[in-house]
Every structure is written in structure tokens, then in C-alpha cells.
Amino acid sequence: MASGVEQAGVLFNALSGAGAKPAGIFTQSSMRIEKQYLAYGHDLDTDTNPFQADLRFAIDWNSDFIGKTTSAAFGYRIGKPVAITQIKISPGQSIANLSMEVDIARSNFSGNISLTCAYDPEGLRMPTKIESHA
């Protein structure tokens, strides 16, 4: 049986015979844009959530999946894990004293919610406002 590489000419001839024309990467890119197909690294990245990318239809929010907490890391300066997430609460409900649980590598951990950053919440180490020098 011939390998795929050996059959490339046969495939090219069949496609060309059917009217297909060779196209480069720029053509592929323009065609995906015409169809509104998103590409990671161009239209999607780690800073774009599914709502911003209009991908709500592709998410089953009733199931657990990696990334349902938007970002997490170990906070080396504070010596414990930290995360940034979106929390859905009922109207009138306060997040004060709200308990939460986070799944990290299939292990559950309890967490505390804070409305301020975990490191330098007063902004003494890094200014949070840009001063005008006009």
C-alpha cells in the first residue's frame, strides 16, 4: 500500500481535476474570517472569555471543566494559591462571608473571597493610578 506522501500527486490531480486551485496561508486566513471562524492567537487568547468571543453556545455551564475558574496560580509573594474568577450571585446577595470551593487538579480546596488584591492591596509597591505630568 502506498503511503500518503506517495499519493500526494494523485490527490492533487484529483482535486485540480474537480476545479480546486492551490491557495496559501493568507487565503486560508481570509476564508476563516469570511466564515467568522475564530483562531486562537488571533481572535482568541487567554484574556478573552467565551462570552466576549460569542461562544456561549459551546459551553455546558452545568458541567465542570478546566478553566471554569478564569485564572489561578500559586502566589509566591503571599505563600498560598490565588485565583481570579467570576462569581454568580442572586440579586441582593452579598459575597461577604460567602464560602467557596475550588477544584485544583481534581482536589477540592476551600477558599476565601476578597475584593482587594492579595499582594499589596494598598498599592504601595506599585502605584494603581497614573499621575499626569502635564
C-alpha positions in Angstrom: 0.0 0.0 0.0 1.4 3.4 -0.9 2.0 6.0 1.8 0.2 9.4 2.0 3.3 11.1 0.6 3.4 8.8 -2.4 -0.3 9.5 -3.0 0.0 13.3 -2.8 0.3 13.7 -6.6 -2.8 11.5 -7.1 -4.8 13.6 -4.6 -3.5 16.9 -6.2 -4.6 15.7 -9.6 -8.0 14.7 -8.4 -8.6 18.0 -6.6 -7.3 20.0 -9.6 -9.5 18.0 -12.0 -12.5 18.9 -9.8 -11.7 22.6 -10.1 -9.8 23.2 -6.9 -6.9 25.7 -7.2 -3.8 25.9 -4.9 -4.1 28.5 -2.1 -1.7 29.8 0.5 -2.0 30.5 4.2 -3.3 34.1 3.5 -6.2 32.5 1.6 -6.9 30.2 4.5 -6.9 33.1 6.9 -9.3 35.2 4.8 -11.6 32.3 4.3 -11.9 31.6 8.0 -12.6 35.3 8.6 -15.3 35.2 5.9 -17.0 32.4 7.8 -16.4 34.0 11.2 -14.2 31.1 12.4 -12.1 32.2 15.3 -8.4 31.4 15.5 -6.5 31.0 18.8 -3.7 33.6 18.9 -5.6 36.0 16.7 -9.2 36.3 17.8 -9.0 34.2 21.0 -6.4 34.1 23.7 -6.2 33.6 27.5 -7.6 37.1 28.0 -10.8 36.5 26.0 -13.6 34.7 27.8 -16.2 32.7 25.9 -18.8 35.5 26.3 -16.6 38.1 24.7 -15.9 35.7 21.8 -19.6 34.9 21.4 -19.0 31.2 22.1 -21.8 30.8 24.7 -23.3 28.0 22.6 -20.2 25.9 23.0 -20.2 25.9 26.9 -22.1 23.5 29.1 -22.1 25.6 32.3 -23.8 22.7 34.1 -20.7 20.6 33.8 -17.3 21.0 35.4 -14.4 21.8 33.1 -10.8 23.1 33.3 -10.9 26.9 33.2 -14.3 27.4 34.8 -12.2 29.4 37.3 -10.8 32.0 35.0 -7.2 32.2 36.3 -5.3 30.6 39.1 -1.7 30.3 40.3 0.4 29.9 43.4 1.1 33.4 44.9 4.8 33.1 45.8 4.8 36.5 47.5 1.9 35.6 49.8 2.7 31.9 50.1 -0.7 30.5 49.0 -2.8 29.8 46.0 -4.7 32.7 44.4 -7.4 32.9 41.7 -9.4 35.4 39.7 -12.9 34.2 38.9 -16.4 35.4 38.1 -19.0 34.6 40.7 -22.7 34.5 40.0 -24.8 35.5 42.9 -28.5 36.1 43.4 -29.9 39.6 43.3 -29.4 41.2 46.8 -27.0 38.5 47.8 -23.6 39.7 49.2 -20.3 37.9 48.6 -19.3 38.9 52.2 -18.8 35.7 54.2 -19.6 33.6 51.1 -17.8 30.3 51.2 -16.4 28.7 48.1 -14.6 25.6 47.0 -12.1 25.4 44.2 -11.1 22.2 42.2 -7.4 22.2 41.7 -6.1 19.1 39.9 -9.1 17.1 41.0 -8.7 18.1 44.7 -11.1 20.4 46.3 -9.9 23.3 48.4 -11.9 25.9 50.4 -11.2 29.5 49.7 -11.8 33.0 50.9 -13.2 35.7 48.7 -11.5 39.1 48.7 -12.5 42.2 46.8 -8.9 43.5 47.0 -5.8 42.1 45.6 -3.9 39.5 47.7 -0.5 41.3 47.3 0.0 44.9 48.1 -3.8 45.8 48.4 -2.9 49.4 49.4 -0.9 49.9 46.2 2.3 50.9 48.0 4.7 48.7 46.0 3.2 49.5 42.6 1.1 52.6 42.0 -2.5 51.9 40.9 -3.0 55.4 39.5 -1.1 57.0 36.7 -0.2 60.6 37.5 -0.3 63.2 34.8 2.9 65.2 34.3 1.5 67.9 32.1 
